[in-house]
Amino acid sequence: MIQRIQTIYLLLAAAVSAGLIFVVHLWVNNDDMLVYAKDEYLYLGLFLGSALLSLISIFSYKNRKFQFVLGRLNIILNFILLGFFVYQLLIPPGESNISEKGVGIFIPILSIVLLVMANKAIKKDEDLVKSVDRLR
């Protein structure tokens, strides 16, 4: 059943992770150039990996436990990405080339919120199926 609410949450998480990284900049460097995720290969790989995990999770709707595990892995991946951003922003100003923070560093937070809501809906479906199986 691909028409469940968690599919919408996972699709939005994939769109945020794969689409917004090309629109919203992460930071401004010392040369006043905007830095996007496509300019930094580590961040690009982590964002696209998060989007890929969301898409795989959408199409594994028959196995809700696996879908739940993929959601948890995706949340962990986004926390790792957020940790890289926090580390990059906490480097003293003289040692880093970041002069101004961008809105793009909040993309993992938005993705985490969407993934938590999707996992909550997956858990609700799993509990519903278990309660129906008890009645048989």
HELIX and SHEET records of a PDB file:
HELIX    1   1 ILE A    5  GLY A   19  1                                  15    
HELIX    2   2 LEU A   20  PHE A   22  5                                   3    
HELIX    3   3 ALA A   37  ASP A   39  5                                   3    
HELIX    4   4 TYR A   41  ILE A   58  1                                  18    
HELIX    5   5 ARG A   64  LEU A   90  1                                  27    
HELIX    6   6 VAL A  103  PHE A  106  5                                   4    
HELIX    7   7 ILE A  107  LEU A  135  1                                  29    
SHEET    1   A 3 LEU A  34  VAL A  35  0                                        
SHEET    2   A 3 TRP A  27  ASN A  29 -1                                        
SHEET    3   A 3 ILE A  98  LYS A 101 -1                                        
END                                                                             
